[in-house]
Structures are given as structure tokens and as C-alpha cells.
């Protein structure tokens, strides 16, 4: 099973996604957004980002 953690980068326009199998980091991807978003907005959709990347990484 692959677990993904999403993080909003300091520029508020880049999301870093780290994929793990167990405790081993297996990949890091970056998704660039057209406009900056706030931390609050990101937190409200974070689980959707993680779920979508877990499904595509499996």
C-alpha cells in the first residue's frame, strides 16, 4: 500500500507530494498551481490531493 503526504510549499503555489511504502520514501512529485492559495484552503482539500495521488500511484 502506498501512502501520500501533501505539503503546501512556502510560495503558496506549489504542492509537494511524497509517496511512502511503509516507512520508505519512494517518490516526491511537485504540482504547480496557477494561483497562490492560503494554508487554510490547502488544509481543506489536502485529503483529496493525497487520496488522488494514492490511487494513481498504486
C-alpha positions in Angstrom: 0.0 0.0 0.0 1.2 3.5 -0.8 0.6 6.5 1.4 0.9 10.0 0.1 1.5 13.2 2.2 0.9 16.6 0.6 2.5 19.8 1.7 1.9 23.4 0.6 5.3 25.0 -0.2 6.3 28.5 1.0 5.5 30.1 -2.3 1.8 29.1 -1.8 1.7 27.9 -5.5 3.5 24.6 -5.2 2.3 21.4 -3.6 4.9 18.7 -2.8 3.6 15.2 -2.7 5.7 12.5 -1.0 4.8 8.8 -1.6 5.7 6.2 1.0 5.6 2.4 1.0 5.7 1.6 4.7 8.3 4.0 6.0 10.4 4.1 2.8 10.1 7.2 0.7 9.5 6.0 -2.9 8.9 9.3 -4.8 8.4 13.0 -4.5 6.4 15.0 -7.0 5.6 18.6 -7.3 2.3 20.1 -8.6 2.3 23.7 -9.6 -0.8 25.8 -9.1 -1.8 28.7 -11.4 -2.6 31.0 -8.4 -1.4 31.1 -4.8 -3.7 29.5 -2.2 -3.8 30.0 1.6 -2.8 27.4 4.1 -6.4 27.2 5.2 -7.7 26.5 1.7 -5.0 23.9 1.2 -5.9 22.2 4.5 -9.5 21.9 3.4 -8.5 20.0 0.3 -5.4 18.2 1.4 -7.1 14.8 1.9 -8.4 15.0 -1.7 -4.9 15.6 -3.1 -3.5 12.7 -1.0 -6.3 10.3 -2.0 -6.0 11.1 -5.7 -2.2 10.6 -5.7 -2.5 7.3 -3.7 -4.9 6.0 -6.3 -2.7 6.9 -9.2 0.5 5.6 -7.5 -0.9 2.2 -6.7 
